[in-house]
Amino acid sequence: MTQEKIDRINALYAKSQTEEGLTAEERKEQQELRAEYIHSVKRNLSLQLENTVVVDEQGNKRKVQKKGTKRVTH
Protein backbone atom coordinates (compact mmCIF):
# COMPACT_ATOMS: atom_id res chain seq x y z
CA MET A 1 0.00 0.00 0.00
CA THR A 2 1.51 3.30 -1.06
CA GLN A 3 1.61 6.41 1.07
CA GLU A 4 -0.55 8.19 -1.54
CA LYS A 5 -3.32 5.63 -1.01
CA ILE A 6 -3.08 5.97 2.78
CA ASP A 7 -3.26 9.75 2.40
CA ARG A 8 -6.32 9.35 0.18
CA ILE A 9 -8.01 7.11 2.80
CA ASN A 10 -7.37 9.81 5.40
CA ALA A 11 -8.63 12.58 3.10
CA LEU A 12 -11.83 10.68 2.37
CA TYR A 13 -12.37 10.05 6.07
CA ALA A 14 -11.87 13.74 6.87
CA LYS A 15 -14.32 14.72 4.13
CA SER A 16 -16.87 12.17 5.40
CA GLN A 17 -16.85 13.95 8.77
CA THR A 18 -17.82 17.30 7.24
CA GLU A 19 -21.35 18.49 6.51
CA GLU A 20 -20.67 17.95 2.82
CA GLY A 21 -19.97 14.24 3.27
CA LEU A 22 -18.93 11.85 0.53
CA THR A 23 -20.47 11.28 -2.86
CA ALA A 24 -21.54 7.75 -3.80
CA GLU A 25 -18.42 7.45 -5.96
CA GLU A 26 -16.19 8.57 -3.09
CA ARG A 27 -17.83 6.11 -0.68
CA LYS A 28 -17.14 3.29 -3.14
CA GLU A 29 -13.51 4.45 -3.50
CA GLN A 30 -13.18 4.62 0.29
CA GLN A 31 -14.49 1.06 0.71
CA GLU A 32 -12.12 -0.27 -1.96
CA LEU A 33 -9.11 1.51 -0.44
CA ARG A 34 -9.99 0.27 3.05
CA ALA A 35 -10.32 -3.31 1.79
CA GLU A 36 -6.92 -3.04 0.09
CA TYR A 37 -5.41 -1.60 3.29
CA ILE A 38 -6.81 -4.40 5.46
CA HIS A 39 -5.54 -7.02 3.00
CA SER A 40 -2.09 -5.39 3.08
CA VAL A 41 -1.96 -5.38 6.88
CA LYS A 42 -3.02 -9.04 7.10
CA ARG A 43 -0.48 -10.08 4.47
CA ASN A 44 2.34 -8.23 6.22
CA LEU A 45 1.43 -9.71 9.60
CA SER A 46 1.27 -13.20 8.12
CA LEU A 47 4.74 -12.79 6.58
CA GLN A 48 6.11 -11.51 9.87
CA LEU A 49 4.65 -14.43 11.81
CA GLU A 50 6.10 -16.92 9.33
CA ASN A 51 9.55 -15.68 10.38
CA THR A 52 8.82 -15.70 14.12
CA VAL A 53 10.46 -18.23 16.43
CA VAL A 54 9.32 -19.00 19.97
CA VAL A 55 11.93 -20.02 22.54
CA ASP A 56 10.70 -22.03 25.54
CA GLU A 57 12.20 -22.23 29.04
CA GLN A 58 14.64 -24.98 27.99
CA GLY A 59 15.93 -22.94 25.06
CA ASN A 60 14.13 -24.99 22.42
CA LYS A 61 13.19 -22.98 19.34
CA ARG A 62 10.12 -23.58 17.25
CA LYS A 63 8.40 -21.70 14.48
CA VAL A 64 4.96 -20.23 15.12
CA GLN A 65 2.25 -22.50 13.69
CA LYS A 66 -1.03 -21.44 12.13
CA LYS A 67 -3.98 -22.15 14.36
CA GLY A 68 -5.37 -25.58 13.66
CA THR A 69 -2.15 -27.07 12.31
CA LYS A 70 -0.35 -29.71 14.32
CA ARG A 71 3.34 -29.57 15.01
CA VAL A 72 5.20 -32.73 14.07
CA THR A 73 7.56 -33.89 16.83
CA HIS A 74 10.46 -36.32 16.39
C-alpha positions in Angstrom: 0.0 0.0 0.0 1.5 3.3 -1.1 1.6 6.4 1.1 -0.6 8.2 -1.5 -3.3 5.6 -1.0 -3.1 6.0 2.8 -3.3 9.7 2.4 -6.3 9.3 0.2 -8.0 7.1 2.8 -7.4 9.8 5.4 -8.6 12.6 3.1 -11.8 10.7 2.4 -12.4 10.1 6.1 -11.9 13.7 6.9 -14.3 14.7 4.1 -16.9 12.2 5.4 -16.8 13.9 8.8 -17.8 17.3 7.2 -21.3 18.5 6.5 -20.7 17.9 2.8 -20.0 14.2 3.3 -18.9 11.8 0.5 -20.5 11.3 -2.9 -21.5 7.7 -3.8 -18.4 7.4 -6.0 -16.2 8.6 -3.1 -17.8 6.1 -0.7 -17.1 3.3 -3.1 -13.5 4.5 -3.5 -13.2 4.6 0.3 -14.5 1.1 0.7 -12.1 -0.3 -2.0 -9.1 1.5 -0.4 -10.0 0.3 3.1 -10.3 -3.3 1.8 -6.9 -3.0 0.1 -5.4 -1.6 3.3 -6.8 -4.4 5.5 -5.5 -7.0 3.0 -2.1 -5.4 3.1 -2.0 -5.4 6.9 -3.0 -9.0 7.1 -0.5 -10.1 4.5 2.3 -8.2 6.2 1.4 -9.7 9.6 1.3 -13.2 8.1 4.7 -12.8 6.6 6.1 -11.5 9.9 4.7 -14.4 11.8 6.1 -16.9 9.3 9.5 -15.7 10.4 8.8 -15.7 14.1 10.5 -18.2 16.4 9.3 -19.0 20.0 11.9 -20.0 22.5 10.7 -22.0 25.5 12.2 -22.2 29.0 14.6 -25.0 28.0 15.9 -22.9 25.1 14.1 -25.0 22.4 13.2 -23.0 19.3 10.1 -23.6 17.2 8.4 -21.7 14.5 5.0 -20.2 15.1 2.2 -22.5 13.7 -1.0 -21.4 12.1 -4.0 -22.1 14.4 -5.4 -25.6 13.7 -2.1 -27.1 12.3 -0.4 -29.7 14.3 3.3 -29.6 15.0 5.2 -32.7 14.1 7.6 -33.9 16.8 10.5 -36.3 16.4 
